[in-house]
Amino acid sequence: MTEAEKSEQTERQESVFRSVREDFVVLTKARLSILVVLTSVFGYFVATKGSDTFSWGMLFHLVLGTTLAAFGSAVFNQLMEVDADAKMRRTSDRPLPANRIPKPLAFIIGWLLCSFGLIHLGVKVDILSSGMAAATLLTYLFIYTPLKRVSTFNTIVGGISGALPPLIGWFAGKPDPWISGGVFLFLLLFLWQMPHFAAINWMYREEYKRGGFLMWSNDDESGRRTARIAIGFSVLTLLLGALYPVWSPTIQGWGAIPCGLLGAVMLWLAIRFFRSGERADARRLFFYTLLYLPLMMLASYLAWN
């Protein structure tokens, strides 16, 4: 074999490897899954702040188990929605609708990832952490995913599922008492998701409609209905950040200032979207929600007692 042939063969192998790697990243929704892992880690850091319970080993097992479970959940979600994904432009080239990965193989991958993730969390982290991960999977796959074709209430259910991952890390830290802080973490993630999803629902309303999904923004051409929803939940987000530190001993009172200001900016952007009904303002709201979450987690962590 000549050097040119060897080089060509190497390039083909590298191309195949890149293609397989990219398909795996899409199949497991790696970006969304990373968000699940990060919020779980946030819950652990908050639960162990100021105590001697923090462990790098525990954090490693928490990240590993949560990552596996999140990856597996994403695989099953795409298996359940493969027909809808094939109808939408932004998802039609995913590995399953494009037939680059056989569905039976995807099922095996999803099953292995979910089972190993939950077992690992239960054995190496905490049984309650594994239970929170299992609850996340169950609500996401068996309630939220099928409900998307039945009722617009699916977004609320999806928000519940998305608000559980911080509790995976929270219970891993074994906080005492656990109720007040756990409620804050759940509400923070739940309320944040609503303006986030409202904005993306409206921007891709035609895509969701084409896929057969019943979303808040279906047939809302003006954006006013969607913007009103975003405003309502932005108000609740603002109140959570501004008032929770005042009455709860969990967060120091000064935390109300940065947490409240972050919520106020979200409310202002939601009102701006309501007034204009422009895609550009919906995009601004959407991208701000991506900025809001890490800043809010940082502010609340620094103010945590």
C-alpha positions as CSV (number, residue, x, y, z in Angstrom):
1,M,0.0,0.0,0.0
2,T,1.4,3.3,-1.0
3,E,1.7,6.3,1.3
4,A,-1.1,8.1,-0.6
5,E,-3.4,5.1,-0.2
6,K,-2.5,4.9,3.5
7,S,-3.2,8.6,3.9
8,E,-6.6,8.2,2.1
9,Q,-7.5,5.2,4.3
10,T,-6.6,7.2,7.5
11,E,-8.8,10.1,6.3
12,R,-11.7,7.8,5.7
13,Q,-11.3,6.2,9.1
14,E,-11.2,9.6,10.7
15,S,-14.2,10.8,8.8
16,V,-16.2,7.7,10.0
17,F,-15.1,8.3,13.5
18,R,-16.1,12.0,13.4
19,S,-19.5,11.0,11.9
20,V,-20.1,8.4,14.7
21,R,-19.0,10.8,17.4
22,E,-21.3,13.6,16.0
23,D,-24.3,11.2,15.8
24,F,-23.7,10.1,19.4
25,V,-23.6,13.7,20.6
26,V,-26.9,14.4,18.8
27,L,-28.5,11.1,19.9
28,T,-27.7,11.9,23.6
29,K,-28.6,15.6,23.3
30,A,-25.3,16.3,24.9
31,R,-25.8,20.0,25.3
32,L,-29.1,19.6,27.1
33,S,-27.7,16.7,29.1
34,I,-24.8,18.9,30.2
35,L,-27.3,21.4,31.6
36,V,-28.9,18.6,33.6
37,V,-25.5,17.6,35.0
38,L,-24.5,21.2,35.8
39,T,-27.7,21.9,37.7
40,S,-27.2,18.6,39.6
41,V,-23.7,19.7,40.5
42,F,-25.0,23.1,41.6
43,G,-27.4,21.3,43.9
44,Y,-24.5,19.3,45.4
45,F,-22.3,22.4,45.9
46,V,-25.1,24.3,47.6
47,A,-26.0,21.3,49.9
48,T,-22.4,20.9,51.0
49,K,-21.5,24.6,51.4
50,G,-20.0,25.3,54.8
51,S,-20.0,21.7,55.8
52,D,-17.5,18.8,55.9
53,T,-19.6,16.6,53.7
54,F,-18.2,17.7,50.4
55,S,-16.2,14.9,48.6
56,W,-14.5,15.0,45.2
57,G,-15.1,11.3,44.9
58,M,-18.8,11.8,45.5
59,L,-18.9,14.6,43.0
60,F,-17.3,12.3,40.4
61,H,-19.9,9.6,40.9
62,L,-22.7,12.1,40.9
63,V,-21.5,13.5,37.5
64,L,-21.0,10.1,36.0
65,G,-24.4,8.7,37.1
66,T,-26.3,11.8,36.2
67,T,-24.6,12.0,32.8
68,L,-25.4,8.4,31.9
69,A,-29.0,8.8,33.0
70,A,-29.4,12.1,31.1
71,F,-27.9,10.6,27.9
72,G,-30.2,7.6,28.1
73,S,-33.2,9.7,28.6
74,A,-32.4,11.7,25.5
75,V,-32.0,8.6,23.4
76,F,-35.4,7.3,24.5
77,N,-37.0,10.7,23.9
78,Q,-35.8,10.6,20.3
79,L,-37.0,7.1,19.8
80,M,-40.4,8.1,20.9
81,E,-40.5,11.2,18.7
82,V,-38.7,9.9,15.6
83,D,-41.7,10.4,13.4
84,A,-42.2,14.0,14.5
85,D,-38.5,14.7,14.2
86,A,-38.6,13.6,10.6
87,K,-41.3,16.2,9.8
88,M,-39.4,19.2,11.3
89,R,-36.5,20.8,9.4
90,R,-34.3,21.4,12.4
91,T,-34.5,17.8,13.6
92,S,-35.0,15.8,10.3
93,D,-31.2,15.2,10.1
94,R,-30.9,13.6,13.5
95,P,-29.4,10.1,13.4
96,L,-32.7,8.2,13.9
97,P,-35.0,10.0,11.4
98,A,-32.1,10.0,8.9
99,N,-31.7,6.3,9.5
100,R,-28.0,6.5,10.3
101,I,-28.5,4.6,13.6
102,P,-30.9,1.6,13.7
103,K,-33.7,2.0,16.2
104,P,-33.0,-1.4,17.9
105,L,-29.4,-0.3,18.5
106,A,-30.6,3.1,19.9
107,F,-33.0,1.3,22.3
108,I,-30.2,-0.9,23.6
109,I,-27.9,2.2,24.0
110,G,-30.7,4.1,25.8
111,W,-31.5,1.2,28.1
112,L,-27.9,0.6,29.1
113,L,-27.2,4.3,29.7
114,C,-30.4,4.7,31.9
115,S,-30.0,1.5,33.9
116,F,-26.3,2.0,34.6
117,G,-26.8,5.7,35.5
118,L,-29.6,5.0,38.0
119,I,-27.8,2.0,39.5
120,H,-24.5,3.9,39.8
121,L,-26.3,6.8,41.6
122,G,-28.0,4.4,43.9
123,V,-24.9,2.5,44.8
124,K,-22.2,5.2,44.8
125,V,-24.1,8.3,45.6
126,D,-27.4,8.1,47.5
127,I,-30.7,6.2,47.0
128,L,-32.6,9.5,47.1
129,S,-30.4,10.9,44.4
130,S,-31.2,7.8,42.3
131,G,-34.8,8.3,43.1
132,M,-34.8,11.9,41.9
133,A,-33.0,10.8,38.7
134,A,-35.6,8.1,38.2
135,A,-38.5,10.6,38.8
136,T,-36.9,12.9,36.2
137,L,-36.8,10.1,33.6
138,L,-40.3,8.9,34.3
139,T,-41.9,12.4,34.1
140,Y,-39.9,13.3,31.0
141,L,-40.4,10.1,29.1
142,F,-43.8,8.8,30.2
143,I,-45.8,12.0,30.9
144,Y,-44.2,15.0,29.2
145,T,-43.2,13.4,25.9
146,P,-46.6,11.8,25.1
147,L,-48.4,14.8,26.5
148,K,-46.8,17.0,23.8
149,R,-49.3,15.6,21.3
150,V,-52.3,16.0,23.6
151,S,-52.2,19.2,25.6
152,T,-50.3,22.4,26.0
153,F,-50.0,21.5,29.7
154,N,-47.0,19.5,28.6
155,T,-44.7,22.5,29.1
156,I,-45.7,22.6,32.8
157,V,-44.9,18.9,33.2
158,G,-41.7,19.3,31.3
159,G,-40.8,22.1,33.7
160,I,-41.4,19.8,36.6
161,S,-39.1,17.2,35.1
162,G,-36.4,19.8,34.4
163,A,-36.6,21.1,37.9
164,L,-35.7,17.8,39.5
165,P,-32.0,17.4,38.6
166,P,-30.7,19.9,41.2
167,L,-32.3,17.7,43.8
168,I,-30.2,14.8,42.6
169,G,-27.1,16.7,43.8
170,W,-29.0,18.2,46.8
171,F,-29.7,14.8,48.3
172,A,-26.2,13.6,47.5
173,G,-24.9,16.4,49.8
174,K,-27.2,15.1,52.6
175,P,-28.2,18.6,53.8
176,D,-29.9,19.0,57.2
177,P,-32.6,20.4,57.1
178,W,-33.3,19.7,53.5
179,I,-36.8,21.0,52.8
180,S,-36.3,24.8,52.5
181,G,-33.3,24.7,50.3
182,G,-34.7,21.9,48.2
183,V,-37.8,23.8,47.5
184,F,-35.8,26.8,46.4
185,L,-33.8,24.8,44.0
186,F,-36.9,23.2,42.5
187,L,-38.7,26.5,42.1
188,L,-35.7,28.2,40.6
189,L,-35.3,25.7,37.9
190,F,-39.1,25.3,37.3
191,L,-39.8,29.1,37.0
192,W,-36.7,29.7,34.9
193,Q,-37.8,27.2,32.3
194,M,-41.2,28.8,31.6
195,P,-40.0,32.1,29.9
196,H,-37.2,30.1,28.3
197,F,-39.6,27.6,26.7
198,A,-42.2,30.3,25.9
199,A,-39.6,32.2,23.8
200,I,-38.3,29.1,22.0
201,N,-41.9,27.8,21.5
202,W,-42.9,31.0,19.7
203,M,-39.7,31.2,17.6
204,Y,-40.3,27.7,16.3
205,R,-44.1,27.5,16.4
206,E,-44.4,26.4,12.9
207,E,-41.9,23.6,13.4
208,Y,-43.7,22.3,16.5
209,K,-47.0,22.5,14.7
210,R,-45.6,20.6,11.7
211,G,-44.4,17.9,14.1
212,G,-47.8,17.5,15.7
213,F,-47.0,19.1,19.0
214,L,-49.5,21.2,21.0
215,M,-47.5,24.1,22.3
216,W,-48.4,27.5,23.9
217,S,-47.4,29.3,20.8
218,N,-49.4,27.3,18.2
219,D,-51.4,29.8,16.0
220,D,-50.1,32.7,18.1
221,E,-48.9,34.8,15.2
222,S,-48.7,38.1,17.1
223,G,-46.8,36.6,20.1
224,R,-49.0,38.4,22.6
225,R,-50.4,35.2,24.2
226,T,-46.9,33.7,24.5
227,A,-45.5,36.9,25.8
228,R,-48.2,37.2,28.5
229,I,-47.2,33.7,29.7
230,A,-43.5,34.7,29.7
231,I,-44.4,37.9,31.7
232,G,-46.4,36.0,34.3
233,F,-43.6,33.5,35.0
234,S,-41.0,36.2,34.9
235,V,-42.9,38.0,37.6
236,L,-42.8,34.8,39.7
237,T,-39.1,34.4,39.0
238,L,-38.5,38.0,40.1
239,L,-40.5,37.4,43.3
240,L,-38.6,34.2,44.1
241,G,-35.2,35.9,43.8
242,A,-36.2,39.1,45.6
243,L,-38.3,37.7,48.4
244,Y,-36.9,34.2,49.2
245,P,-33.7,35.6,50.8
246,V,-35.7,38.0,52.9
247,W,-37.8,35.4,54.8
248,S,-35.7,32.2,54.5
249,P,-32.6,31.6,56.6
250,T,-31.2,29.5,53.7
251,I,-30.0,32.6,51.8
252,Q,-28.5,35.8,53.2
253,G,-30.6,38.9,52.9
254,W,-28.2,40.7,50.6
255,G,-28.8,37.9,48.0
256,A,-32.2,39.5,47.2
257,I,-30.4,42.3,45.4
258,P,-28.6,40.4,42.6
259,C,-31.3,37.7,42.5
260,G,-34.0,40.3,42.2
261,L,-32.2,42.3,39.6
262,L,-31.6,39.3,37.4
263,G,-35.4,38.5,37.5
264,A,-36.2,42.2,36.8
265,V,-34.2,42.1,33.5
266,M,-36.1,38.9,32.4
267,L,-39.4,40.6,33.1
268,W,-38.3,43.7,31.2
269,L,-37.4,41.6,28.2
270,A,-40.7,39.7,28.3
271,I,-42.6,43.0,28.4
272,R,-40.5,44.2,25.4
273,F,-41.4,41.0,23.5
274,F,-45.1,41.6,24.4
275,R,-45.0,45.1,23.0
276,S,-43.2,44.4,19.8
277,G,-44.2,40.8,18.9
278,E,-40.9,40.7,17.0
279,R,-38.8,37.5,16.6
280,A,-35.7,39.6,17.5
281,D,-37.2,40.4,21.0
282,A,-38.2,36.8,21.5
283,R,-34.6,35.8,20.7
284,R,-33.3,38.4,23.2
285,L,-35.5,36.9,25.9
286,F,-34.4,33.3,25.0
287,F,-30.7,34.1,25.0
288,Y,-31.1,36.1,28.3
289,T,-32.6,33.0,29.9
290,L,-29.5,31.1,29.0
291,L,-27.4,33.8,30.8
292,Y,-29.8,34.2,33.7
293,L,-29.5,30.6,35.0
294,P,-25.7,30.5,35.5
295,L,-25.7,34.0,37.0
296,M,-28.6,33.2,39.3
297,M,-26.9,30.0,40.4
298,L,-23.7,31.9,41.1
299,A,-25.5,34.7,43.0
300,S,-27.6,32.3,45.2
301,Y,-24.6,30.1,45.9
302,L,-22.5,33.0,47.1
303,A,-25.4,34.2,49.3
304,W,-26.1,30.7,50.6
305,N,-25.7,30.3,54.4
